[in-house]
C-alpha cells in the first residue's frame, strides 16, 4: 500500500506548482487583483468535461447553502471553490499531494474564499474527520488511483451523516487495457480501474443506497471531439498544473474513450441510517 501511495504522490508531484501558477495568473492581472472562481476553470477542474461536470454532479447531489461538503482528492481546489461560490456551502478539500494543497490554498486566497473553503493534506483511506461530519462527499476522477476500494468507500461512509449524499464522477473500465500515460497514471502501476458494475458492487456494501446512475461516456466523447476541433486550449490551462506532457496524457484519455476502452460514470448514493 505504501508503495502505491508513493507512486500516486510521484505522479502528482508538481514541484514548484504555486510559483508556476503565480506566473501564469499574471495573464488575469496583478497579484493583488481578486479573481473569480470561473476564471480559473481551464486550470483547476482536473477531470473530464471540467467545470460543466462539476456543476452537473452538484445538482445531482442536491447541494444547498446550509451543507458541509467534503471534496476527496480536491486537486488544486477548483470544484471546492465553485461549489462555495455557487451554493454558499462550506467545502473542505483533501488531497494526497502537498503541492496541490498548497496551490489550492493560494488560489483560494486569490479568490477571497478562505472563510468557506479550506484544504488539508490527507489520504482518502484515512480521512482526518469525525464520524458523521459531512452532508455531502464528492469524489471526482480519484478512485482509479485507489486499489482498496472497499476501504475507500467505508471511510467515506464513516464521515457522512446518515442520509447524506455520496456523489461520484469516475473513469470506469469498459473493454481492454487503457493506453498509457493518462491524466491519472503514467503507468498501470498506479491505475486501478473497475467496471461500472464492479464500482457499484464495491460501494453499496459500505452502507450506501443508489439514488442516481448515469453513463456520461457519450457526453465525454463529444467534449473530447469539441476540444480537438477547437485547437490549442486557452492559456493558462491544466498544463501549468501537470507539466509539459499533459497534452499527451489528455490525448490518451481521448483515445481510450473513443476506442471504448474506458467510460465515464456519474452516480449518487445515500448513506444508510446504520453504518455497516
C-alpha positions as CSV (number, residue, x, y, z in Angstrom):
1,X,0.0,0.0,0.0
2,X,2.8,2.4,0.9
3,X,4.5,1.8,-2.5
4,X,1.2,2.6,-4.3
5,X,0.7,5.8,-2.3
6,X,4.2,6.9,-3.1
7,X,3.6,6.2,-6.8
8,X,0.5,8.3,-6.8
9,X,2.3,11.1,-5.0
10,X,5.1,11.0,-7.6
11,X,2.5,11.2,-10.4
12,X,1.1,14.4,-8.8
13,X,4.4,15.7,-7.5
14,X,4.0,19.1,-9.3
15,X,7.2,20.7,-7.9
16,X,7.1,24.5,-7.8
17,X,3.4,24.5,-8.7
18,X,2.4,27.6,-6.7
19,X,5.2,29.5,-8.3
20,X,4.1,28.4,-11.8
21,X,0.5,29.5,-11.0
22,X,1.7,32.9,-9.8
23,X,3.5,33.4,-13.1
24,X,0.6,32.1,-15.2
25,X,-2.1,34.2,-13.5
26,X,-0.3,37.4,-14.5
27,X,-2.5,37.0,-17.6
28,X,-5.5,37.9,-15.4
29,X,-4.0,41.0,-13.8
30,X,-1.7,41.9,-10.9
31,X,-1.1,39.7,-7.9
32,X,-3.4,41.7,-5.6
33,X,-6.3,41.6,-8.0
34,X,-9.1,39.3,-6.8
35,X,-10.0,36.5,-9.2
36,X,-13.4,34.9,-9.9
37,X,-13.6,31.1,-9.5
38,X,-14.8,30.8,-13.1
39,X,-11.7,32.5,-14.4
40,X,-9.7,29.5,-13.2
41,X,-11.8,26.8,-14.7
42,X,-9.3,25.9,-17.5
43,X,-6.6,25.0,-15.0
44,X,-8.4,23.9,-11.8
45,X,-11.0,21.4,-12.9
46,X,-8.9,18.3,-13.3
47,X,-11.4,15.9,-14.7
48,X,-13.2,15.1,-18.0
49,X,-15.7,17.8,-19.1
50,X,-14.2,20.2,-16.5
51,X,-16.5,22.8,-14.8
52,X,-19.6,21.5,-16.6
53,X,-19.2,18.1,-15.0
54,X,-18.7,19.6,-11.5
55,X,-21.9,21.7,-11.9
56,X,-23.9,18.7,-13.1
57,X,-22.7,16.5,-10.2
58,X,-23.5,19.2,-7.7
59,X,-27.1,19.4,-9.0
60,X,-27.3,15.6,-9.0
61,X,-26.2,15.5,-5.4
62,X,-28.6,18.2,-4.3
63,X,-26.0,20.5,-2.7
64,X,-27.5,23.5,-0.9
65,X,-26.3,26.5,1.1
66,X,-26.5,25.1,4.6
67,X,-24.5,22.0,3.8
68,X,-21.0,20.9,4.8
69,X,-19.3,19.3,1.8
70,X,-16.1,17.2,1.5
71,X,-14.2,17.0,-1.8
72,X,-11.9,14.0,-1.7
73,X,-9.0,14.3,-4.0
74,X,-9.5,18.0,-4.3
75,X,-6.5,18.8,-6.5
76,X,-5.9,22.5,-6.7
77,X,-9.4,23.2,-5.4
78,X,-11.5,24.2,-8.4
79,X,-14.6,22.2,-7.6
80,X,-14.5,23.3,-3.9
81,X,-14.3,27.0,-4.9
82,X,-17.0,26.6,-7.5
83,X,-19.4,24.9,-5.0
84,X,-18.8,27.5,-2.3
85,X,-19.3,30.4,-4.7
86,X,-22.4,28.9,-6.4
87,X,-24.3,27.5,-3.4
88,X,-22.8,29.3,-0.4
89,X,-22.0,26.0,1.3
90,X,-18.8,25.2,3.3
91,X,-16.4,23.0,1.5
92,X,-13.3,21.1,2.8
93,X,-10.9,19.6,0.3
94,X,-8.4,16.8,1.0
95,X,-5.6,15.7,-1.3
96,X,-2.6,13.4,-1.1
97,X,-0.3,15.9,-2.8
98,X,1.2,18.6,-0.7
99,X,1.9,20.8,-3.7
100,X,-1.7,20.5,-4.8
101,X,-2.9,21.5,-1.3
102,X,-0.5,24.5,-1.2
103,X,-1.7,25.6,-4.7
104,X,-5.4,25.2,-3.7
105,X,-4.8,27.4,-0.7
106,X,-3.1,30.0,-2.8
107,X,-5.8,30.1,-5.4
108,X,-8.5,30.2,-2.7
109,X,-6.7,33.3,-1.3
110,X,-6.7,34.9,-4.7
111,X,-10.5,34.3,-5.0
112,X,-11.1,35.6,-1.5
113,X,-12.9,32.4,-0.3
114,X,-10.9,31.5,2.7
115,X,-13.9,31.7,5.1
116,X,-15.9,29.0,3.3
117,X,-13.2,26.8,1.7
118,X,-10.3,25.0,3.3
119,X,-7.8,22.3,2.3
120,X,-5.8,19.6,4.1
121,X,-3.2,17.0,3.1
122,X,-4.7,13.6,3.8
123,X,-5.2,10.1,2.3
124,X,-8.7,9.2,1.1
125,X,-8.2,6.0,3.1
126,X,-7.7,7.8,6.4
127,X,-9.8,10.9,6.5
128,X,-9.0,13.2,9.4
129,X,-12.6,13.9,10.4
130,X,-15.1,12.6,12.9
131,X,-17.9,10.2,12.1
132,X,-21.0,11.8,10.5
133,X,-19.3,15.1,9.9
134,X,-20.4,15.9,6.3
135,X,-23.7,16.3,4.4
136,X,-22.1,15.5,1.0
137,X,-18.9,13.9,-0.2
138,X,-17.7,14.3,-3.7
139,X,-15.2,12.0,-5.5
140,X,-14.3,13.1,-9.0
141,X,-11.7,11.1,-11.0
142,X,-10.0,9.9,-7.9
143,X,-11.0,6.3,-7.3
144,X,-9.0,5.0,-10.3
145,X,-5.8,5.7,-8.2
146,X,-7.0,3.6,-5.3
147,X,-6.6,-0.2,-5.1
148,X,-8.5,-0.8,-1.8
149,X,-12.0,0.4,-2.9
150,X,-13.7,-1.3,0.0
151,X,-11.7,0.7,2.5
152,X,-12.2,3.9,0.5
153,X,-16.0,3.6,0.4
154,X,-16.2,2.6,4.1
155,X,-14.1,5.6,5.1
156,X,-16.3,8.0,3.0
157,X,-19.4,6.4,4.6
158,X,-17.9,6.9,8.1
159,X,-17.6,10.7,7.7
160,X,-21.0,11.1,6.1
161,X,-24.1,11.8,8.1
162,X,-27.0,9.3,7.9
163,X,-29.0,10.2,4.9
164,X,-26.0,12.2,3.4
165,X,-25.1,12.0,-0.2
166,X,-22.0,10.5,-1.8
167,X,-21.5,11.7,-5.4
168,X,-19.0,10.1,-7.8
169,X,-17.7,11.1,-11.2
170,X,-15.4,8.3,-12.3
171,X,-13.5,6.8,-15.1
172,X,-14.5,3.2,-15.4
173,X,-13.1,0.2,-17.4
174,X,-15.0,-0.9,-20.5
175,X,-13.1,-3.2,-22.8
176,X,-9.4,-3.9,-22.8
177,X,-6.5,-2.1,-21.1
178,X,-6.1,1.6,-21.5
179,X,-3.3,3.3,-23.4
180,X,-0.8,4.9,-21.0
181,X,0.1,7.5,-19.9
182,X,-3.2,9.1,-18.9
183,X,-4.0,12.0,-16.7
184,X,-4.3,9.9,-13.5
185,X,-1.4,7.5,-14.1
186,X,1.7,7.4,-16.3
187,X,1.9,3.6,-16.0
188,X,-0.5,0.8,-15.0
189,X,1.2,0.5,-11.6
190,X,-1.0,3.3,-10.1
191,X,-4.2,2.7,-12.1
192,X,-6.9,0.6,-10.6
193,X,-10.0,0.9,-12.9
194,X,-13.1,-1.0,-12.2
195,X,-16.1,-1.5,-14.5
196,X,-19.2,0.5,-13.7
197,X,-20.9,-2.6,-12.4
198,X,-18.0,-3.5,-10.1
199,X,-17.9,0.1,-8.9
200,X,-21.5,-0.1,-7.7
201,X,-20.8,-3.6,-6.2
202,X,-17.9,-2.1,-4.2
203,X,-19.9,1.0,-3.0
204,X,-23.2,-0.4,-1.8
205,X,-21.8,-2.8,0.9
206,X,-20.1,0.1,2.6
207,X,-23.6,1.3,3.6
208,X,-25.0,3.1,0.6
209,X,-28.2,3.1,-1.5
210,X,-28.0,4.2,-5.1
211,X,-30.3,7.1,-5.9
212,X,-28.9,8.3,-9.3
213,X,-26.9,6.5,-12.0
214,X,-25.8,8.0,-15.3
215,X,-23.5,6.9,-18.1
216,X,-21.7,10.1,-19.2
217,X,-19.5,8.4,-21.8
218,X,-21.1,9.9,-24.9
219,X,-21.1,13.4,-23.3
220,X,-17.3,12.9,-22.6
221,X,-16.7,11.8,-26.2
222,X,-18.5,14.9,-27.5
223,X,-16.4,17.1,-25.3
224,X,-13.2,15.5,-26.5
225,X,-14.2,15.9,-30.1
226,X,-15.0,19.6,-29.5
227,X,-11.6,20.2,-27.8
228,X,-9.9,18.6,-30.8
229,X,-11.8,20.7,-33.2
230,X,-11.2,24.0,-31.3
231,X,-7.4,23.7,-31.5
232,X,-4.9,24.5,-28.6
233,X,-6.5,25.2,-25.3
234,X,-6.6,28.8,-23.8
235,X,-3.8,29.7,-21.5
236,X,-3.4,29.2,-18.6
237,X,-4.6,25.7,-18.6
238,X,-4.0,22.3,-16.9
239,X,-0.6,22.1,-18.5
240,X,0.5,24.6,-15.8
241,X,-0.5,22.0,-13.1
242,X,0.6,18.7,-14.7
243,X,3.6,19.8,-16.7
244,X,4.7,19.7,-20.4
245,X,3.4,16.1,-21.0
246,X,-0.2,16.9,-20.2
247,X,-1.1,17.2,-23.8
248,X,-0.1,13.5,-24.3
249,X,-1.9,12.5,-21.1
250,X,-5.1,14.2,-22.3
251,X,-4.7,12.8,-25.8
252,X,-4.6,9.2,-24.5
253,X,-7.7,9.8,-22.4
254,X,-9.5,10.8,-25.5
255,X,-8.1,7.8,-27.4
256,X,-9.3,5.5,-24.7
257,X,-12.7,7.0,-24.7
258,X,-13.1,6.9,-28.4
259,X,-11.9,3.3,-28.7
260,X,-14.3,2.2,-25.9
261,X,-11.6,1.1,-23.5
262,X,-12.9,3.4,-20.7
263,X,-16.2,5.1,-19.9
264,X,-17.4,7.9,-17.6
265,X,-19.9,7.3,-14.8
266,X,-21.8,9.8,-12.6
267,X,-23.7,8.4,-9.7
268,X,-25.2,9.5,-6.3
269,X,-25.6,7.3,-3.3
270,X,-27.4,7.9,0.0
271,X,-25.8,6.9,3.3
272,X,-27.8,4.3,5.1
273,X,-29.1,5.0,8.6
274,X,-26.9,2.3,10.1
275,X,-23.2,2.3,9.4
276,X,-22.4,-1.2,8.0
